[in-house]
């Protein structure tokens, strides 16, 4: 029934953030016209958390070794927050060139099989 998911990051500096995803994270991409890039992501998962209000969604990227990820970002001049042990994973936030924050974590929870 479903063939994938499409996530959107809104940015005050979209060109800079697109360059980050292309040049730093090295995500495969396609130009759909006028420099508008759509990036491939690794296998994904979705969780539904209880909340007081609807219509709030979050995007996190996952990695196998958050300490190595933070070290690589530091080499490239990308700021990351201190790593927090959240129990379910080790979490950092990187600051995109456009100023937005993006969570990246090393999961400790079981992962579903890739379809």
N, C-alpha and C positions, 0 to 999 in steps of 0.2 A: 504494500500500500504506500509506504513512504520511501523516498529514494535518497533523502539527505536532510540537512538542516542548513539554514542560512542565518548567520549572526551579523549584526550591524554594530559598528562602533562609530558613534558620532564624535566629530573632532572639529575644533576651531582651526586646526592646521592639518587638514586632510592630506595634502601632498606630502608633508613631512612624515606623518604617521604611515602613509602607504609606503614611502621609501624605507621606513624602519622595518615593516613587515617583509618587504622585498629584499633589502640589502643586509639587515642584521639577523632577522629570524630566518631568512632565506626560504620563505614559503613559496611554493609554486603558485603561479598566478596567470591570469588571462586578462588582457586589456579588452574590455567590452566597448571601447570607443572613447576617444578624447582623453586617454590616460586614466580612465576609470578602471581600477584594478579590482578583480575579485580573486581572493586567495583560497587555495586549498588548505584544509585543516586535517590534522590527524584524526583517527577515529574519535568519536565524541560520545558523551552520555548526557542524560538530563535527569535531574532530581526535582521532586516537588516538595517544597518545605512549607510547613504551616506558617501563616503570617496574619496580621491584623488587617492588611489591605492587599488587594489584588493589583495586577499590572506593574509589579516590580520584578525585573529580571536581571540576572547577573551573568557575566561571562568570565570564566577562568580558563587559562591554559594549564596543561599538566606536563610535568617533566619527570624523568627517572631520577634525577639527582639535583635537588634545588640548590645545594651549595655550589655545585659546578656551574649551574645556570647563572647564579648571582655573580660568580667570579668571571664568567665570560662576558656578562653585561658590563661589569666594572671595567674590563679591558677595553670595551667599546664606548665607554663614557656614558653608559645608561645607568641612571640611579635606580636602586632597588631598596626597599625598606628592609629593616632587620627581619630575619626569618623568625616566624612564630610557630611554635608547636601547638596546633589546634586539636590534637588527638587524632582526628580523621586524616590529617596530613600536615606537612610542613609548608607554610604559606609565606610568600613575599608579594609585594606589589612593585611593579616597575613603573617608572614614569615615562610615558610616551613623549616623543619630541613635541607634540602638540599640547602637552601639559596634563593630559588625562592619565588616570591610573588604571592599570590592568593587573589583576591577580594571576599569579602563577604558583602552582603548588605541586608537591611530590605527594601523591595520594598514599594513604595507608589503609584505605578502605578497599574491600573487594571490588573488582571491576567487572562489568558485564562482558560477555563474549562479544567480539566484533561480528556483526551479522554477515 
